[in-house]
Every structure is written in structure tokens, then in C-alpha cells.
Amino acid sequence: MTTITTLTTLDRIHPTVYEYEKVIIEQREDVSSRTPTQQAQTHTQVRVQPQPPSLTQRALLVHAPQQPYTLVTNHAIPSILHQDEILIKTLAIGLNPVDWKGPAYNFGLPSLPWVNGRDLAGIIVNISPSAAPQRLRKGDLVLVPSTDYRDIRKAAFQEYAVATHYNAARIPSPAHTYAAASVGVAFVASVLALGVSLGVDFRGINQCPGPDLRGVLGQIDKYMIPRDVRDECFASGDVVERPQAADWIAVWGASTTTGLLTIQLARLAGLKTIAVADIARHGAKLHAAGADILIDRHDTQRAVEIIRGVTGGKLRYAIDIVGQETATLLQSTLDTTISENGLHAHLLGLTGLPAAKDRDERIVYHTVPIKVFHSCPEVGEAMVVWLEGLIESGTLELPEIVRAEGGLEGVNEALGMLKRGDASGKRIVVSLD
Ligand SMILES: NC(=O)c1ccc[n+]([C@@H]2O[C@H](COP(=O)([O-])OP(=O)(O)OC[C@H]3O[C@@H](n4cnc5c(N)ncnc54)[C@H](OP(=O)(O)O)[C@@H]3O)[C@@H](O)[C@H]2O)c1
């Protein structure tokens, strides 16, 4: 076949990739004999036939809750199944708290055995034809926040993973690979919390303008958005509720990776930021990130008083990234009066909200509609394109990392470090390179 001459070295090494390419070429030949209209219709309907994997890879499996991950060497390399997908050779894995919490507390495991892992950086080794003319090419270095954990092909704890092109951001240089592997899920959580749930418009950022995600969602048929996050995406669409430049926002748990990004992005969007964290440990970093007010987290009642005092009791926006207890404390710092033009106070909890009995009906409570990143291509694409720009321009300071060697074998030990808090304030990235 003529296709053989177009194959790259990587394709020759990985027959699975080659087989996939063959299918694509055959489909291209099929559609070329059709009218332009038929071709356009076919383009959106193409579904690549799954090929039986002819190569296996190393992967970490979770066999049962409360068990460490087990390394296997005969796990099938995942196949590209849809037109928007790419295949990535994993070079680095960023660890998230959910990687140990999921198995420990038995959540986020659709079946057993399962492959976990939410953040990776790697090189694109194959790409579907509809993704090719767009931003990405074979050989590109990308980072992928793998939020679609129900699709085992997309998990990070394996040597090859599938992603969609609209969930992959190009990494500007190999020097950024490890830091880039650490940032994905935290970036997604932060941008959706600010941009969708609270409604921050990122378009006005001079250094590197971002999207207006409420506007992006407004162009989409709301019934295309998964039902369980639809209300969060569309319920509080009122313009008056959206944060404006110079409004205060408080972030409890600001030293988390998600918190650090939230402080930076909120600051870039013109908000005034209050960071609650261990200031002795993380104050310098949070100050560099642009936090306007630093408050130590160890005396919680004093922290509440300081937030009330600094904002004159007028705080309208708050994000908690620690848990129910601190979300409840944060709630007590909000101005619960409803303004003349109808503005409420908004509280978002990434890891929990106040118990129902402790809530105030005048406050609007939010969660993060994380799945909109992978289920809505327009939103995913807007976010990864912005992330590319933020990294390339140096506008976003990436998390400090601890690089763990030892490949997949080292993941259990590295997760132990994360669980014990040994990497306080740093992201652990496991090298597979
Ligand atoms: N809902 C979602 O979709 C979603 C998405 C992303 C993340 N999350 C959740 O958000 C949380 C943060 O995730 P991450 O990946 O950003 O975390 P991370 O980077 O691993 O956070 C570690 C940091 O948490 C800080 N911390 C621990 N206990 C604290 C407390 N009581 N008060 C304030 N700070 C505390 C530690 O600071 P010290 O050095 O002071 O101990 C440490 O710097 C996790 O619970 C994660 O599961 C949820």
C-alpha cells in the first residue's frame, strides 16, 4: 500500500498505530469518490473500526479497593475509536489526590480491574484524520487532563493513552514537560470554577486573553450538556451575578495546586484575591502568584475575622478547596444580603459544601461541572488553547514539582508521599521517559 511510505518511525515500531492508519486511509479513499456534500456528511459520521491490539504495554491496575496498584506488562495498547481522538506515548504522569483517594475510599472506579491516573504529558504517536488539520500533529508534545475517568483508554497510569484533540494542550518545549504534566486537572477545575460556575470572563486579560466560557456555553444546545452538570452550567446565567474587576474573591486552600492557579487566574481577570493557607510555608509563593491578602489557615476563627474585616463584610465570591468544615467557615465570611440589583453571594466547594442544615438560602452554592471539559468539545478546545497560550507566554506560573523516577513501578511510593503530605506545596510528577 502507498500508505507504508508515509509511515513514521514510531508507526513502524508500533504496529497498532500502523493498523489504525491503514483504516483511516481506506476511509479517505472511500469518501473521495463522493460528492462534496456527501463527503462533509461522511466526515462527521466517520467511526474508525477498533483494531485488535497487536501490541501490549505496561500499565498499573487497581484490582480492589484499599489495594496498591499492580504493574502488568500485557495490557492492551488502547485503540483510537472516534474521529477526534489521538494516541499519546506517556512521558510523565502528574499525581492528583484522587489517585490515592479513589482506591482508598472506593470511588471513581467504574469496574475492576481498572486503570487510574488523571494527568499526563507525552508525545502524539497517532492522530485521527479530523484532528490532523487542526492544532495538533503527530510528534507534538502535549499535556492532557484526563477528566473522562470512565474511559479506561484515557487513564494516565499506562504507557500509551488515548485523548481527544480538544482535551490536549501543546507544550511549548521539552523543558516544560514535567511541570506541564502537573497542571492539567487543577487548571480545568480552576477555570471551570471561575469561568463557568462563578462566571468570570477571561477575555479582558491583556497578557493572554482567555475565553468567556458562559458565552461559549450559550452557543451550545443545553441538552448536549450532561444532565447532572447542566444546572451548574446554565442556572446562574444572570449577568449581574458575574464577578467584575476589583471584586473580592476568597480562596481557602490556596496552596493547593488548584488554589494557586485560581489565585493567578482570578488576579489576571482583575479580581482582588484573598488566599487562606499555611503562610509560613506558602506565603512567598502565593504572594508571587498575585494574592492581595494572605491569611494563615491555622487559626480558623481569626482567618474568618480577617476576611470579614478586609472586605468590609462585602465578600460575594468564595471558593473552598479543602472540605466541608472550611467551606462552612468560608460561608460565614460572605455578605448574605441580596443587593438591590439582585446580586447574591456565591460559594463554590471543590471538595464539599456546608451540610444542608447549615446552609443559607440567600447564598448560591456551586460545584465544579468538571465533565463539561471532556463532554463539550467547544469548552474543552477553548480551555486547552488558552492553556497553551498561558504556558507559552509565561503568563501562568506552573506548579513547583517533585520529579519521581522509577516509572510506573514508582507510582505507589509516590502516592504514599502525596498522601502523607511529604510534597507539601509541590506537585509530584512521575517520569516514564
Ligand atoms: N471536584 C473536582 O472535580 C476536583 C478537581 C480537582 C481537585 N479537586 C480536589 O481539590 C483538592 C485540592 O486538589 P489539588 O490537586 O489542587 O491538591 P494538592 O495540590 O495536592 O494540595 C496539597 C495542598 O493542600 C494543602 N492543605 C491540606 N490541608 C489543608 C487545610 N486544612 N487547609 C488549607 N490547605 C490545606 C496543603 O498545604 P499545607 O502545606 O499547608 O499542608 C498542600 O499544599 C483535593 O481534595 C482534590 O481532590 C476536586
The ligand as a MOL file (V3000), in Angstrom:
LIG
                    3D

  0  0  0     0  0            999 V3000
M  V30 BEGIN CTAB
M  V30 COUNTS 48 52 0 0 0
M  V30 BEGIN ATOM
M  V30 1 N -14.2920 18.3770 42.2920 0
M  V30 2 C -13.3310 18.2540 41.3870 0
M  V30 3 O -13.5860 17.9860 40.2310 0
M  V30 4 C -11.9160 18.4600 41.8040 0
M  V30 5 C -10.9380 18.7530 40.8400 0
M  V30 6 C -9.6330 18.9820 41.2630 0
M  V30 7 C -9.3140 18.8830 42.6170 0
M  V30 8 N -10.2890 18.5470 43.5000 0 CHG=1
M  V30 9 C -9.9810 18.4180 44.9390 0
M  V30 10 O -9.4040 19.6370 45.3750 0
M  V30 11 C -8.4670 19.3710 46.3980 0
M  V30 12 C -7.1330 20.0060 46.0240 0
M  V30 13 O -6.6000 19.3040 44.9270 0
M  V30 14 P -5.1250 19.6830 44.4050 0
M  V30 15 O -4.7550 18.6390 43.4330 0
M  V30 16 O -5.1160 21.0890 43.9810 0 CHG=-1
M  V30 17 O -4.3430 19.4840 45.7830 0
M  V30 18 P -2.7860 19.4630 46.1070 0
M  V30 19 O -2.0480 20.3220 45.1580 0
M  V30 20 O -2.3460 18.0640 46.2810 0
M  V30 21 O -2.8970 20.1590 47.5610 0
M  V30 22 C -1.9720 19.9670 48.5690 0
M  V30 23 C -2.0590 21.1760 49.4770 0
M  V30 24 O -3.2420 21.1260 50.2720 0
M  V30 25 C -2.9690 21.9270 51.4050 0
M  V30 26 N -3.8590 21.6080 52.5280 0
M  V30 27 C -4.0170 20.4290 53.1390 0
M  V30 28 N -4.8760 20.5500 54.1540 0
M  V30 29 C -5.2670 21.8640 54.2100 0
M  V30 30 C -6.1300 22.6170 55.0560 0
M  V30 31 N -6.7690 22.0550 56.0800 0
M  V30 32 N -6.3000 23.9430 54.8040 0
M  V30 33 C -5.6730 24.5180 53.7880 0
M  V30 34 N -4.8160 23.8580 52.9480 0
M  V30 35 C -4.6220 22.5350 53.1660 0
M  V30 36 C -1.5470 21.5290 51.7480 0
M  V30 37 O -0.9800 22.6430 52.3370 0
M  V30 38 P -0.0510 22.5210 53.6210 0
M  V30 39 O 1.3490 22.5200 53.0970 0
M  V30 40 O -0.4020 23.7390 54.3740 0
M  V30 41 O -0.3950 21.2610 54.3730 0
M  V30 42 C -0.8880 21.2840 50.3880 0
M  V30 43 O -0.1240 22.3900 49.9540 0
M  V30 44 C -8.3980 17.8370 46.5570 0
M  V30 45 O -9.2190 17.4500 47.6130 0
M  V30 46 C -8.9410 17.3500 45.2340 0
M  V30 47 O -9.4890 16.0430 45.3470 0
M  V30 48 C -11.5820 18.3540 43.1450 0
M  V30 END ATOM
M  V30 BEGIN BOND
M  V30 1 1 1 2
M  V30 2 2 2 3
M  V30 3 1 2 4
M  V30 4 1 4 5
M  V30 5 2 4 48
M  V30 6 2 5 6
M  V30 7 1 6 7
M  V30 8 2 7 8
M  V30 9 1 8 9
M  V30 10 1 8 48
M  V30 11 1 9 10
M  V30 12 1 9 46
M  V30 13 1 10 11
M  V30 14 1 11 12
M  V30 15 1 11 44
M  V30 16 1 12 13
M  V30 17 1 13 14
M  V30 18 2 14 15
M  V30 19 1 14 16
M  V30 20 1 14 17
M  V30 21 1 17 18
M  V30 22 2 18 19
M  V30 23 1 18 20
M  V30 24 1 18 21
M  V30 25 1 21 22
M  V30 26 1 22 23
M  V30 27 1 23 24
M  V30 28 1 23 42
M  V30 29 1 24 25
M  V30 30 1 25 26
M  V30 31 1 25 36
M  V30 32 1 26 27
M  V30 33 1 26 35
M  V30 34 2 27 28
M  V30 35 1 28 29
M  V30 36 1 29 30
M  V30 37 2 29 35
M  V30 38 1 30 31
M  V30 39 2 30 32
M  V30 40 1 32 33
M  V30 41 2 33 34
M  V30 42 1 34 35
M  V30 43 1 36 37
M  V30 44 1 36 42
M  V30 45 1 37 38
M  V30 46 2 38 39
M  V30 47 1 38 40
M  V30 48 1 38 41
M  V30 49 1 42 43
M  V30 50 1 44 45
M  V30 51 1 44 46
M  V30 52 1 46 47
M  V30 END BOND
M  V30 END CTAB
M  END
